[in-house]
C-alpha cells in the first residue's frame, strides 16, 4: 500500500544555518519540507497548495522583502495558511500579521512541540479550506448549467417563495415558472427549495440576499 503524501511545509528564513536545521527537524517530524532563503525566492517558485495539506512557515524579519510584505503580496490564502516566526520584540508585528490573516506566530526560540502543534493546526485548516473550495467549485459548476432565467427562478424558490410569488416577482406566468422548475430539477437533480438553498449557499451565498430583487 502506498503511503499517503506528507503535508508540505514551505519555510522562508534568511538565516541559512537556522533554515537548514529547521528543514532537518521538520523532515524528522514527518513533513515534506521545502526551504527558501528569501521571500523573493518563494514568490519565484510560486508553489500551489498541496492537497494533503500545507502551510507557509515564514520569518517576519528579513532583508529586502519582509515576511509581512510577502503576506501582503500573497493576500489571504486559507488553502496555504501562514505561521510566522518572530524574534524578541516583534510582538507588535506579530499582531499585525494575525490581523492580516496569519494562522499563528511562534516566538524564537520555540520548542519542537510548540512548532508541531502550530503546523498541525495550519495543515488541518489548509485541508479544510481546500475541501470547501472544491465543494464551492462543484456547486458553482452545477448552477452554471442553468439559464439566466432558470437561475432567477432557482434563487426565489431557494428563498422560500411559491410558484405564484416567483411568477409575480419575475412578471412571468405560473406555467412558465413550472416549466423553468422542471428544467432546474433536470439540471441540478432537485427542484426542492431546501436543496436549492444548500446548492446556492455553497456556490454563491450572496445570491440569497432578499434585497437582490
N, C-alpha and C positions, 0 to 999 in steps of 0.2 A: 504494500500500500504506500502510495506517495504521500510524504509528509506535507501538511499544509504550509504554505509560504509564511515566513516570519514577518511580523509587522515591520514596516520600513521607517527608520528614523533618519531624517536629514539633519545633520549637525553643522552649524556655521559658527566658527570661532577663529579669530586671527592668531591665537596663541598655538603655535604648531605642536609644542610638547603636550599641552593640555588636550588639544584636539585628538592627537594620536592616542593618548591614554584613555580618553573618553570613548573613542571608537572601539578600542580593545575591550573596555568594560561592557559596552552595550552589546557587542557580539557575544561576550561571555554570558550575558543575561538572556540571550536568545533572540535578539533583534537583528534585523538586516540594517546595518548602519552605514551611511554614506556621509563623507566629510567634505566640507568646503572651507577654504581659508578666508574667503571674503564673501560679502553679500553679493557682490557683482558676479562671482563665480556661480553662486546659487541661481541667480537670475538668468545667467547664460545657459546653465544646464536645463532650466525650465522643467523641473520634474513634475509629473502629474500624480494625483492622489492614487495610492495603491489600494486595490480592492480589499486586501487583507487588513487594511488599517495603516495609518501613517501619522507622522507629525513632524513639525519643524522645531528642533531644539536650537535656540538662537541666542547668541551672546548680545547683550544690549549695547555694550560699548565697543565699537570697532572703528578703525580709521577709515577715511573716505566716506563710506556709507555705513551708518549705524544700524543696529537692529531695529530701532524704531522707524527709521526711514524705509528699511526693507519691508516692515509690516505695513506701512502706508502704501507702498507700491503694490503689494500683493492684495490689498484690501482685505475684507473679512472673508476667509475661505473656510467654512466649517468642515469641509472634507479634508483639509490639512491644518489642524489646529496648531497654534504656536505656543510653545513653552519657552519662556525667556530664562536666561541665566544672567544673574545680576551680581555685581560686586558690592562691597560695603559702601553705603552712601548713595546707592542707586534706587532707593525705595520710591522716591517721587517718580522716577522714570518708569518703575515697575507698575505703579498705579496708573500712569498714563497708558502703558501697554495694555493693561487689563481693560481700561475704558475703550481701547481701540479694538477689542475683541480677542485678546490673547486668552488662552485656556488657563494658564498658570504661570508662576515665575518661581525660580529657585535661586536662593542666595548662596553664592560660593563662599566657602566650600560646603557642599551638600553631601549627605550620606547616600550610600547606594540604595537604601530602602526608600528614601525620600524621592530620589530620581525615578526608581522603578514605579512607585505609586503614581507620580505625576504623569509618566509616559503611558502607563496602563489606562489612566483616565482619558488621556488625549486620544489614544488609539481607539478606545471604545467609542468616544464621541465621533471620531472620523468614520468608523464603520456605520454608525447610526445615521450620520449625515449623508453618506453615500447611498444608503438604502432609501432614505427619504427622497433624495434627489432622483433615484431610479423610479420610485413609485410615482413621483410627480410627473416625470417624463412619460411614463406609461399611460397615466391618466390623461395627460395632455394629448398624446397621440390618439386616444380614443375620442376625445372631444373634437379633434380636428377632422374626424370623419363626417361630422355634422355640417350641414349647410348653414350659412349665417342665420336664416330664419329658424331652422331647427334648433340652433343654439340659443336663440332668443326664447323660444318656447321652453327648452330644457331649463333655462335659468329660472323662469317664472314658475314652472312646475316644481323645481327644487325648493323654491321659496314657499311652497305650500298653496299656491293658487289653483283654483279649479279650472277646468277647461273653459267654462264661460268667462271667468275672470281673465284668463290668458287671452281669449278672443277679444274681449273688450279693450284690454290694455294695448294689444297689438293692432287693433282695428281690422281683424280678420274674422271669418265665420267660424262657428263651432265645428263645422265639418272640416275646415282647413286645419284647425288645431288637432282634430282627431287624426287626420292624415299625417301631419307632422309628428304626432306622438307615435304612430306606427313606425315611421322612419327612424325616430330616436331609439325605439326599442330594438329595431333590427340592427342598428349600427353600434349600439352601446351594450346590448344584452339586457337592458331593463328600461322600462318607462316609469317605474315607481319613483315617487318623489324622494323618498329617503335614499334610494340608491343613486339617484341623480345628484342629490345634495352631497353625498360622500364623494362621488366622482369629481364634481366641480371643486369641492373643498381641497381635494388632493392636487388638482391641476392648476386652478386659478381662483383661490378663495375670495379675491377682491370682487369677482363677478357675482357673488351672492349678497352684495350690498344692496339693500332695498332701494336706496336713493339713485340707483343707476337708471331707473325708469321714472 
